[in-house]
């Protein structure tokens, strides 16, 4: 059995997942992906796409003949592209720290790309924000908070594809139950 967490948490595969999340309606070909993920060689990209396909994290949603070659369009299997609670519980503390580190690195990379874009567009205001808050909540209120936050994120995630020209905004949440 494939360890989905291991497959998902590779830096290149995280980039592929992000690109496919932004193009979930029509999917993308590897050649389209390599134009966006510029720092990954094409052969490496193909290898990681195959690993994700084998793990069921992505799927082929369309094939088009271009000359004598069949171009495959890939999309993310959103339900498979998450780490289930059981998988998370089985992971060692060292592995969990690795996963969180990669998650944070992914956010940092996106922020660096954003700042580069703001600099190139001279005069554009930096609209990024971040905050950290400590909440003192009883377990039932904490569970309610998590449920409501998840519902809110899910609501806007499913509505996001309807606004074609709207910019992509990354919302990242890390919850540490007790520290």
N, C-alpha and C positions, 0 to 999 in steps of 0.2 A: 504494500500500500504506500502511495506517495504521501510524504509529509507536505501538505499544502502550505503550511506556514513557511517551511524552508523555500518552497518554490516562490511564494508571494513576496517574501522579504528580501529578495536579491535586488540590489540597486537598479540594475538594468530592467528587471521585470516590473519594478515599481514605476519606472518611467513609461514602460509599455502600457501598464494599467492606466496610468494617468492620461495618456494620449487617447486610449480607447474609451475612457469614461467621457472624454470631451467630444467624442465622435460616435456615440452609441447608436444613433439612428441608422446610419449607412455603413458603419464599420470603416476599416482602413486596410489598405494593402501594406505589405512590408516596405515597399518603395515610398509610399506616402509617409509612413512612420519614420523612416530614416532621414527624411528631409526635416522633420521636427526634432527628432532626437539626434542632433548633429554630432554629439561626442561619442556615438556608438557605431563602430564599423558595421557595414551591412551583413557580413558573414556572422558576426556576433549576434546581431539582432535576430537573424533567422534562427540561430541556435536557441535563443531564449524564447522566441515565439513557439518553437517546437516543444520545448519543455513545458510551457504554459498550456499548450494544446493537449499534450499528453496527460497533464494533470486535470484537464477539464475546466481550467480557469478561463480560457478563451475558446471560441468556437468559430468555425467558418460559417458566415451568413450569406455569402454570395460568391460566385465564381464567374468571371468574364473572360472570354477568349480574346487575347490581344496578339495578333499575328498567329504564331504557332504555340504560344504559351498561355496557360490558364492562370489568370491573376486571381488570387484568393483575397476576399475581404474578411477581416477578423473583427469580432466584437467580444466584449467582456461578458462572461457569465457572472452577472452581479452576485448571485447567491453563492457561487463557488469562490468568488474573489474576496471572501471574508474569512477571517480565522474564527472558527466556531469556539464557543466557550469550553467545550471538552478538550479541544486541541490546545487551547491556551493553558488550561489547568494542568495538562500533562507536561508542558514545557518546563525545563529546569529554570532556576532563577537566572543563571548565566544566559540562557537562550532568550528569556524574556527581556533581559537588559539589551541583548543584541538587537532584538526586534524593535524595541523602543528607540534605540540609538539610530537604527536605519530609518524609522519613521520620522524622527527629529531631523535627520540629515536630509530626507526628502523635502521636508518643510523648508529647511534652510536653503536648499537648492532652488526651490520655487521662489523664495523670497529674493535670492540673489538675481535670478532671472528677471523678476519684477523690477528690482532696483535698476538693473541694466536698461530695461525698457523705459522706465521713467526718465533716466538720464538721457537716453537717445531722443526722447520726445520733448526735450527742453521746455520748461515752463509747466509741464503737467504736475499737478500736486500729488504728493505721496499720500494715497488714501488708505494705506495699510494700517492696521491697528492690532494690538495684542494686549492681553491683560491676564492677571492671575489673581484669583480670589480664593480665600479659604472660607468654606461654609461649615458651620457647626450645626449639623442636622442629625436628628435621630434616624435610625435605620429605615423606618417606614417613610419618612419624609425624603430621605436620600434616594430610596428606590423610586418614589414618585417623581422626584426631580429628574432622575435618569430616564424614566419612561417618557416624561414630557419633552425633555430635550431630544430624545430619539425621534419622537413623533414629529416635532418641529423640523428637525433636520430632514427626515424622510419626506415630509410634505413639500418642502422647497426643492429637495433633490428631484422628486418626480415632476415638479412643475418647471424645472429649469430648462428642459429641452424645448419648451413651447416658445421661448423668446429667442428667435434665430440670431439676431445681431447683438444680443446682450453679451457683455464681457464675462469671461469665466472668473469666478471668485472662489478662492480656496478658504474653507473654514476647517480648522483643525482643532480638535478637542482632546485633551488628555485629562483623565480623571484618576486621581490617586486617592483611594478610599480613606486611608489614614496615613499620616506622615509625622 
